[in-house]
């Protein structure tokens, strides 16, 4: 078999392919036109970020069985086109874990001891011992926001420095955190108690601007912040203002809302601020690691073995795929909706299939539901291969039930999530090939799983719906659709609004505080 390496990768990965007996062709900085011309000859393709594996490339790749991305992101690969052509796509999500973990520790220490600025002044012949007196890590409280692989790695290393480590992650299992020596607290507690705060969350509408002027104001005077995760989680202007006022003693930032940053960026030139140009994954070892990971994945896949880093599903028979394909997106969105309604760590998920769907292999649909449930809350990329193991890692029990009997629909998927002793239940079906949510916690609805929906159980009385509509209108938030579902509980209804804009936290709080509203949850759908 022939493997095309279209972008520069470490020779270590090339060696693995060659030792496995594959003919390897290296074409660094391959022009798009040439890629289209030569791709029909290859069984495998390795790219980094430069080469674009478009739908046109996929359609011309008559022999292609696998595409490997030597890195984490897969934005340059048309995964939908690859999947529809039975081509597996793999990446290297763990190849830079250690690099990002160590960079976070390095940034924290450099900030605490003023290493960068002290070096710069020394290079200019200055000697400022007193001016750059630092602080010790020992005995300080480190707050870790997000306890995934990198966050947990930072916490473990911080404990070795005799730091007191607390963590916030609404979806982490408390037992697992305790085994790592981390005390799980609320975000508000973490913000108030920490001397150092490091961020390791994905960037989502919920986490964007999570550390803004309001939360920064609650922090200890002299707090220090680190962000080597995603730009935009810390509001950069609010952070700059807090540094200028002296409330924040230091910041170490590797990622930014817009990259490369503008020369007039508010954090440039501020005392106590250490900046690096997105170097979290930039180590020799990480570059070797991603190359080796992808090469090993390609060898395994072409030998018919499972690959744990696949970002799309393994090929299935055309007949099965034709039947289940419309249900994959529906199940993912149902899982995301149920997760968004849950309060606290999820302990159990039950997925029930009623109707004709109970006769087919529903494993991929179940995985899609788990993927939808975990993707918005985890820092790492969740895919069809790693979703079950990620759920198991968090001690989430997954149960699948099948029953051919169904009352009102030809097929029905029911997802029930148990969290903090409370169960949230979502039901969905297909109308043709269009997925619809038909029930939320026993409230009968008919909702398009829009990119953004607002769910509000409320008292069934005049004025409640209008008040929310007016509130959103004043905030310039467009409502593209509305459903009001009823249940057997007298006097209660559930309003479901499909929303075209993000809803700020302040507006969400206003909705929750409205008279007659029992609760309000915003659902943002994520697909990979």
Buried (B, 14 or more C-beta within 10 A) or exposed (E): BBBBBBBBBBEEBBBBBBEBEBEBBBBEEBEBEEBBEBBEBBBBBBBBEEBBBBEBBBBBBEEBBBBBBBBBEBEBBBBEBBBBBBBBBBBBBBBBBBBBBBBBBBBBBBBBBBBBBBEEBEEEEEEEEEEBEBBEBEEBBBBBBBBBBBBBBBBBBBBEBEBBBBBBBBBBBBEBBEEBEBBBBEBEBBBBBBBBBBBBBBBBBBBBBBBBEEBBEEBBEEBBBBBBBBBBBBBBEBBBBBBEEEBBBBBBBBBBBEEEBEEEBBBEEBEBBBBBEBBBBBBEEBBBBBBBBBBBBBBBBBEEEEBBBBBBBBEBEEEEBEBBBBBBBBBBBBBBBBBBBBEEBBBBBBBBBBBEBBEBEBBBBBBBBBBBBBBBBBBBBBBBBBBBEBBEEBBBEBEBEBEEEBEEBEBBBBBBBBBEEEBBBBBBBBEEEEBBBBBBBEBBBEBBBBBBBBBBBBEBEEEBBEBBBEBBEEBEBEBBEBBBBBBEEEEBBBBBBBBEEBBEBEBBEBBEEBEBBEEBBBBBBBBB
